[in-house]
Amino acid sequence: MNYSHNTIWIIVAGLALGSWLLRFSFLGLIGSKDLPEWLKRHLRYTVVAVLPGIIAPLVFLPKATGGVFDLPRFLAAAVTLGVGLWTKNLFFAVIAGCITLYMVLNISL
Amino acid sequence: MQSARQDFWKGFWGALPFCFVVGPYGMVFGVLAYESGLDVLTAIAFSFAVIAGAAQFTALSLMQDQAPTVIIIVVGLAVNLRMALYSATLAPYLGAAPLWVRALVAYSTLDHSFALADAKYRSDPSMTLPQKLAFFFGATGPVGVIWIVGTGVGAWLGTRIPDWLALDFAMPIAFIALVTPALRTVPQVAAAFTAAVLSLVFAALPYGLGLIMAAFIALLLGAELERRMQAA
């Protein structure tokens, strides 16, 4: 990597300002105006449409293994999902996933 | 006022698992920043100013590839396009807040705090605006601080953090736990499944475009299924 001090700060500032503008966009412009029902119906699916799209590549093509499928990571993800669906408890699901990851990683070492 | 304080703590307790995983995640970013030649202060400033993990990781990997400055900024922001969707989803709930409060909400909108707040506001429509804001800041504030501190610790420790800790996987586990409670109806499960499959199909697309395309298609599908099931 070979960027000058100033260039790095321009990158940080550009990303900071742009990210804030994206996050502020609708919140800032719409204010308390009510959105039409069809749009609200679509926005109700934001969480279930975005998060699985972030998660799936991390589970099936993890960068830590060079994008190659990794059994410990897959099993940890499966256990987290199972415990989450079963207990409906975020905390238990995270703990179960972490325990699975470390157990399987250490067995396969 | 008393009840708004209670809502702050409800947000905090809801986000507690994220306090544990975002520290390691921040440390991974700090280590990468260190390996890329950023000093500790710059790495911390990066996390403080941008406060968006995925975009920061993308920017760093592009910097390691010697990409042009404009490309790094544009691509990093493309990865953050989902934040505009979060902003639109939060607007009906928090739009009545003063401008400077909305500016602060915008700065501190993170994936997990958005998802927690969205679920909370929907399950409890009787919340007042101060209560909603208190919940949001309770869910996002501590995690944001830990993200920034974690970055500093990672950049300071550098490569002394061993690989076997598999810190990279703390965040995916937390995100899975986060989305699971939202999978209650057929359209929700269908949207989640579609997003997961399409994000893998589009995984080779550059600039985080795969995620935003997968998310948009899944969102349209979920809403359309809901409409048809209600009509039926």
HADDOCK unambig.tbl for C-alpha pairs under 7 A between the chains (distance, minus, plus):
assign (segid A and resid 1 and name CA) (segid B and resid 36 and name CA) 6.22 0.50 0.50
assign (segid A and resid 1 and name CA) (segid B and resid 63 and name CA) 6.25 0.50 0.50
assign (segid A and resid 1 and name CA) (segid B and resid 64 and name CA) 5.06 0.50 0.50
assign (segid A and resid 1 and name CA) (segid B and resid 66 and name CA) 6.11 0.50 0.50
assign (segid A and resid 11 and name CA) (segid B and resid 69 and name CA) 6.48 0.50 0.50
assign (segid A and resid 11 and name CA) (segid B and resid 73 and name CA) 6.11 0.50 0.50
assign (segid A and resid 12 and name CA) (segid B and resid 46 and name CA) 5.79 0.50 0.50
assign (segid A and resid 14 and name CA) (segid B and resid 73 and name CA) 6.11 0.50 0.50
assign (segid A and resid 15 and name CA) (segid B and resid 50 and name CA) 6.13 0.50 0.50
assign (segid A and resid 15 and name CA) (segid B and resid 73 and name CA) 5.59 0.50 0.50
assign (segid A and resid 15 and name CA) (segid B and resid 76 and name CA) 6.74 0.50 0.50
assign (segid A and resid 15 and name CA) (segid B and resid 77 and name CA) 6.53 0.50 0.50
assign (segid A and resid 16 and name CA) (segid B and resid 49 and name CA) 5.20 0.50 0.50
assign (segid A and resid 16 and name CA) (segid B and resid 50 and name CA) 4.21 0.50 0.50
assign (segid A and resid 18 and name CA) (segid B and resid 77 and name CA) 6.46 0.50 0.50
assign (segid A and resid 19 and name CA) (segid B and resid 50 and name CA) 6.58 0.50 0.50
assign (segid A and resid 19 and name CA) (segid B and resid 77 and name CA) 6.28 0.50 0.50
assign (segid A and resid 19 and name CA) (segid B and resid 80 and name CA) 6.57 0.50 0.50
assign (segid A and resid 20 and name CA) (segid B and resid 106 and name CA) 6.22 0.50 0.50
assign (segid A and resid 20 and name CA) (segid B and resid 107 and name CA) 5.53 0.50 0.50
assign (segid A and resid 22 and name CA) (segid B and resid 81 and name CA) 6.72 0.50 0.50
assign (segid A and resid 22 and name CA) (segid B and resid 83 and name CA) 5.86 0.50 0.50
assign (segid A and resid 22 and name CA) (segid B and resid 84 and name CA) 4.87 0.50 0.50
assign (segid A and resid 23 and name CA) (segid B and resid 83 and name CA) 5.11 0.50 0.50
assign (segid A and resid 23 and name CA) (segid B and resid 84 and name CA) 5.30 0.50 0.50
assign (segid A and resid 23 and name CA) (segid B and resid 87 and name CA) 5.34 0.50 0.50
assign (segid A and resid 23 and name CA) (segid B and resid 106 and name CA) 4.81 0.50 0.50
assign (segid A and resid 23 and name CA) (segid B and resid 107 and name CA) 6.90 0.50 0.50
assign (segid A and resid 23 and name CA) (segid B and resid 109 and name CA) 6.88 0.50 0.50
assign (segid A and resid 24 and name CA) (segid B and resid 87 and name CA) 6.32 0.50 0.50
assign (segid A and resid 24 and name CA) (segid B and resid 103 and name CA) 6.33 0.50 0.50
assign (segid A and resid 24 and name CA) (segid B and resid 106 and name CA) 4.84 0.50 0.50
assign (segid A and resid 25 and name CA) (segid B and resid 84 and name CA) 6.31 0.50 0.50
assign (segid A and resid 25 and name CA) (segid B and resid 87 and name CA) 6.54 0.50 0.50
assign (segid A and resid 26 and name CA) (segid B and resid 84 and name CA) 6.87 0.50 0.50
assign (segid A and resid 26 and name CA) (segid B and resid 87 and name CA) 5.32 0.50 0.50
assign (segid A and resid 26 and name CA) (segid B and resid 88 and name CA) 4.86 0.50 0.50
assign (segid A and resid 26 and name CA) (segid B and resid 91 and name CA) 6.30 0.50 0.50
assign (segid A and resid 27 and name CA) (segid B and resid 87 and name CA) 5.27 0.50 0.50
assign (segid A and resid 27 and name CA) (segid B and resid 88 and name CA) 6.19 0.50 0.50
assign (segid A and resid 27 and name CA) (segid B and resid 90 and name CA) 6.72 0.50 0.50
assign (segid A and resid 27 and name CA) (segid B and resid 91 and name CA) 4.55 0.50 0.50
assign (segid A and resid 27 and name CA) (segid B and resid 95 and name CA) 5.81 0.50 0.50
assign (segid A and resid 27 and name CA) (segid B and resid 102 and name CA) 6.65 0.50 0.50
assign (segid A and resid 28 and name CA) (segid B and resid 102 and name CA) 6.58 0.50 0.50
assign (segid A and resid 30 and name CA) (segid B and resid 91 and name CA) 6.72 0.50 0.50
assign (segid A and resid 30 and name CA) (segid B and resid 95 and name CA) 6.83 0.50 0.50
assign (segid A and resid 31 and name CA) (segid B and resid 91 and name CA) 6.39 0.50 0.50
assign (segid A and resid 31 and name CA) (segid B and resid 95 and name CA) 3.95 0.50 0.50
assign (segid A and resid 31 and name CA) (segid B and resid 96 and name CA) 5.74 0.50 0.50
assign (segid A and resid 32 and name CA) (segid B and resid 92 and name CA) 6.23 0.50 0.50
assign (segid A and resid 32 and name CA) (segid B and resid 95 and name CA) 4.28 0.50 0.50
assign (segid A and resid 32 and name CA) (segid B and resid 96 and name CA) 4.57 0.50 0.50
assign (segid A and resid 34 and name CA) (segid B and resid 92 and name CA) 6.26 0.50 0.50
assign (segid A and resid 41 and name CA) (segid B and resid 223 and name CA) 5.85 0.50 0.50
assign (segid A and resid 42 and name CA) (segid B and resid 219 and name CA) 6.11 0.50 0.50
assign (segid A and resid 42 and name CA) (segid B and resid 220 and name CA) 6.50 0.50 0.50
assign (segid A and resid 42 and name CA) (segid B and resid 223 and name CA) 5.04 0.50 0.50
assign (segid A and resid 43 and name CA) (segid B and resid 89 and name CA) 5.59 0.50 0.50
assign (segid A and resid 45 and name CA) (segid B and resid 188 and name CA) 6.92 0.50 0.50
assign (segid A and resid 45 and name CA) (segid B and resid 219 and name CA) 5.33 0.50 0.50
assign (segid A and resid 45 and name CA) (segid B and resid 222 and name CA) 6.39 0.50 0.50
assign (segid A and resid 45 and name CA) (segid B and resid 223 and name CA) 6.91 0.50 0.50
assign (segid A and resid 46 and name CA) (segid B and resid 85 and name CA) 6.97 0.50 0.50
assign (segid A and resid 46 and name CA) (segid B and resid 219 and name CA) 6.40 0.50 0.50
assign (segid A and resid 47 and name CA) (segid B and resid 115 and name CA) 6.09 0.50 0.50
assign (segid A and resid 48 and name CA) (segid B and resid 179 and name CA) 6.50 0.50 0.50
assign (segid A and resid 48 and name CA) (segid B and resid 182 and name CA) 6.86 0.50 0.50
assign (segid A and resid 48 and name CA) (segid B and resid 188 and name CA) 6.30 0.50 0.50
assign (segid A and resid 48 and name CA) (segid B and resid 191 and name CA) 6.25 0.50 0.50
assign (segid A and resid 48 and name CA) (segid B and resid 192 and name CA) 4.92 0.50 0.50
assign (segid A and resid 49 and name CA) (segid B and resid 191 and name CA) 5.67 0.50 0.50
assign (segid A and resid 49 and name CA) (segid B and resid 192 and name CA) 5.38 0.50 0.50
assign (segid A and resid 49 and name CA) (segid B and resid 195 and name CA) 5.45 0.50 0.50
assign (segid A and resid 49 and name CA) (segid B and resid 215 and name CA) 4.73 0.50 0.50
assign (segid A and resid 49 and name CA) (segid B and resid 218 and name CA) 5.29 0.50 0.50
assign (segid A and resid 49 and name CA) (segid B and resid 219 and name CA) 5.44 0.50 0.50
assign (segid A and resid 50 and name CA) (segid B and resid 195 and name CA) 6.97 0.50 0.50
assign (segid A and resid 50 and name CA) (segid B and resid 215 and name CA) 5.05 0.50 0.50
assign (segid A and resid 51 and name CA) (segid B and resid 175 and name CA) 6.85 0.50 0.50
assign (segid A and resid 51 and name CA) (segid B and resid 179 and name CA) 6.71 0.50 0.50
assign (segid A and resid 52 and name CA) (segid B and resid 192 and name CA) 5.69 0.50 0.50
assign (segid A and resid 52 and name CA) (segid B and resid 195 and name CA) 5.84 0.50 0.50
assign (segid A and resid 52 and name CA) (segid B and resid 196 and name CA) 4.93 0.50 0.50
assign (segid A and resid 53 and name CA) (segid B and resid 195 and name CA) 4.93 0.50 0.50
assign (segid A and resid 53 and name CA) (segid B and resid 196 and name CA) 4.72 0.50 0.50
assign (segid A and resid 53 and name CA) (segid B and resid 199 and name CA) 5.09 0.50 0.50
assign (segid A and resid 53 and name CA) (segid B and resid 211 and name CA) 5.65 0.50 0.50
assign (segid A and resid 53 and name CA) (segid B and resid 214 and name CA) 6.60 0.50 0.50
assign (segid A and resid 53 and name CA) (segid B and resid 215 and name CA) 6.48 0.50 0.50
assign (segid A and resid 54 and name CA) (segid B and resid 211 and name CA) 6.71 0.50 0.50
assign (segid A and resid 55 and name CA) (segid B and resid 172 and name CA) 5.72 0.50 0.50
assign (segid A and resid 55 and name CA) (segid B and resid 175 and name CA) 6.93 0.50 0.50
assign (segid A and resid 56 and name CA) (segid B and resid 196 and name CA) 5.17 0.50 0.50
assign (segid A and resid 56 and name CA) (segid B and resid 199 and name CA) 6.83 0.50 0.50
assign (segid A and resid 56 and name CA) (segid B and resid 200 and name CA) 6.65 0.50 0.50
assign (segid A and resid 57 and name CA) (segid B and resid 199 and name CA) 6.80 0.50 0.50
assign (segid A and resid 57 and name CA) (segid B and resid 200 and name CA) 5.83 0.50 0.50
assign (segid A and resid 58 and name CA) (segid B and resid 172 and name CA) 6.61 0.50 0.50
assign (segid A and resid 64 and name CA) (segid B and resid 168 and name CA) 6.99 0.50 0.50
assign (segid A and resid 77 and name CA) (segid B and resid 173 and name CA) 6.02 0.50 0.50
assign (segid A and resid 80 and name CA) (segid B and resid 173 and name CA) 6.46 0.50 0.50
assign (segid A and resid 80 and name CA) (segid B and resid 176 and name CA) 6.66 0.50 0.50
assign (segid A and resid 80 and name CA) (segid B and resid 177 and name CA) 6.24 0.50 0.50
assign (segid A and resid 81 and name CA) (segid B and resid 176 and name CA) 6.14 0.50 0.50
assign (segid A and resid 81 and name CA) (segid B and resid 177 and name CA) 6.43 0.50 0.50
assign (segid A and resid 81 and name CA) (segid B and resid 180 and name CA) 6.54 0.50 0.50
assign (segid A and resid 84 and name CA) (segid B and resid 177 and name CA) 5.64 0.50 0.50
assign (segid A and resid 84 and name CA) (segid B and resid 180 and name CA) 5.77 0.50 0.50
assign (segid A and resid 85 and name CA) (segid B and resid 180 and name CA) 6.00 0.50 0.50
assign (segid A and resid 85 and name CA) (segid B and resid 181 and name CA) 6.86 0.50 0.50
assign (segid A and resid 88 and name CA) (segid B and resid 181 and name CA) 5.83 0.50 0.50
assign (segid A and resid 90 and name CA) (segid B and resid 177 and name CA) 5.11 0.50 0.50
assign (segid A and resid 90 and name CA) (segid B and resid 178 and name CA) 6.29 0.50 0.50
assign (segid A and resid 91 and name CA) (segid B and resid 17 and name CA) 5.63 0.50 0.50
assign (segid A and resid 93 and name CA) (segid B and resid 177 and name CA) 5.65 0.50 0.50
assign (segid A and resid 94 and name CA) (segid B and resid 173 and name CA) 6.04 0.50 0.50
assign (segid A and resid 94 and name CA) (segid B and resid 174 and name CA) 5.70 0.50 0.50
assign (segid A and resid 94 and name CA) (segid B and resid 177 and name CA) 6.19 0.50 0.50
assign (segid A and resid 97 and name CA) (segid B and resid 173 and name CA) 6.25 0.50 0.50
